[in-house]
Amino acid sequence: MRDALPTAGEQGRADAWDVYADQLKRMGERKLTSGDVFGTRKFLNNNYLYRWIESPGIYSNSKQEAMYDGKSQLLIKDPINRCPINLPMLTDMKKNTAGSLTL
């Protein structure tokens, strides 16, 4: 029985990677979108596969956080009046004496 454990563990990891690859393929086919796999634990309903898929991604906003239309990629009115701040904007902002930024 002990000899079977590493083999079962290896098979489980191989199965997980196969499912992961299948989900990435679905994303490439636009059957699954970044808006489906990004979000809070509550939004994802503890779907650990989706949390794993999004972990290496660069698109970190969930559908609820995004400030653009997912289909057209155009900016939309932000319903809770947030303002995006990105790296190029920081150089033009006035910093405090210690180098911090007050918003």
C-alpha positions as CSV (number, residue, x, y, z in Angstrom):
1,M,0.0,0.0,0.0
2,R,2.8,2.4,0.8
3,D,4.3,2.0,-2.6
4,A,1.0,3.1,-4.2
5,L,0.9,6.4,-2.4
6,P,3.6,8.3,-4.4
7,T,2.1,6.9,-7.6
8,A,-1.4,8.1,-6.6
9,G,0.0,11.5,-5.7
10,E,1.8,11.8,-8.9
11,Q,-1.3,10.8,-10.8
12,G,-3.4,13.3,-8.9
13,R,-0.9,16.1,-9.8
14,A,-0.9,15.0,-13.5
15,D,-4.7,15.0,-13.5
16,A,-4.7,18.5,-12.0
17,W,-2.3,19.8,-14.7
18,D,-4.5,18.2,-17.4
19,V,-7.6,20.0,-16.1
20,Y,-5.6,23.2,-15.8
21,A,-4.4,22.9,-19.4
22,D,-8.0,22.2,-20.5
23,Q,-9.3,25.4,-18.8
24,L,-6.5,27.5,-20.4
25,K,-7.6,26.1,-23.7
26,R,-11.2,27.1,-22.9
27,M,-9.9,30.6,-22.2
28,G,-8.1,30.7,-25.5
29,E,-11.4,29.8,-27.2
30,R,-13.1,32.5,-25.2
31,K,-15.5,29.9,-23.6
32,L,-14.0,31.0,-20.2
33,T,-13.0,34.6,-19.6
34,S,-10.7,36.3,-17.1
35,G,-13.9,37.8,-15.7
36,D,-15.0,34.3,-14.8
37,V,-11.8,33.3,-13.0
38,F,-10.8,36.6,-11.2
39,G,-12.6,37.8,-8.1
40,T,-13.0,37.4,-4.5
41,R,-13.2,34.0,-2.7
42,K,-17.0,34.7,-2.3
43,F,-17.4,35.5,-6.0
44,L,-15.5,32.4,-7.1
45,N,-17.5,30.3,-4.6
46,N,-14.2,28.7,-3.4
47,N,-13.6,27.3,-7.0
48,Y,-9.9,26.5,-6.4
49,L,-9.3,25.6,-10.0
50,Y,-10.4,29.1,-11.1
51,R,-8.2,30.6,-8.3
52,W,-5.3,28.6,-9.6
53,I,-5.9,29.6,-13.2
54,E,-5.9,33.3,-12.4
55,S,-2.9,33.2,-10.1
56,P,-0.2,33.8,-12.7
57,G,-2.3,36.2,-14.7
58,I,-1.8,39.9,-15.2
59,Y,-5.5,40.8,-15.4
60,S,-6.2,41.0,-11.7
61,N,-9.6,42.8,-11.6
62,S,-12.8,40.8,-11.3
63,K,-15.9,41.8,-13.3
64,Q,-17.1,43.9,-10.4
65,E,-13.7,45.8,-10.1
66,A,-13.0,46.3,-13.8
67,M,-13.5,49.8,-15.2
68,Y,-13.9,48.7,-18.8
69,D,-16.3,46.8,-20.9
70,G,-15.0,43.2,-21.2
71,K,-16.2,42.9,-24.8
72,S,-15.2,46.2,-26.4
73,Q,-12.3,46.8,-23.9
74,L,-13.4,50.5,-23.8
75,L,-13.5,52.5,-20.5
76,I,-16.9,52.8,-18.9
77,K,-18.4,55.1,-16.3
78,D,-17.2,53.9,-12.9
79,P,-20.4,53.3,-10.8
80,I,-18.6,53.9,-7.4
81,N,-16.4,56.8,-8.5
82,R,-13.0,55.1,-8.4
83,C,-10.0,56.7,-10.1
84,P,-7.3,54.4,-11.5
85,I,-3.7,55.2,-10.8
86,N,-1.0,53.6,-12.8
87,L,2.8,53.8,-12.9
88,P,3.2,56.5,-15.6
89,M,0.9,58.8,-13.6
90,L,3.0,58.6,-10.5
91,T,5.9,60.7,-11.8
92,D,3.6,63.7,-12.3
93,M,2.1,63.4,-8.8
94,K,3.3,65.6,-5.9
95,K,4.8,63.4,-3.2
96,N,5.1,64.2,0.5
97,T,8.5,64.9,2.1
98,A,9.0,61.3,2.9
99,G,8.2,60.3,-0.7
100,S,4.7,59.0,0.1
101,L,1.6,59.9,-1.8
102,T,-1.6,61.2,-0.1
103,L,-4.8,60.8,-2.1
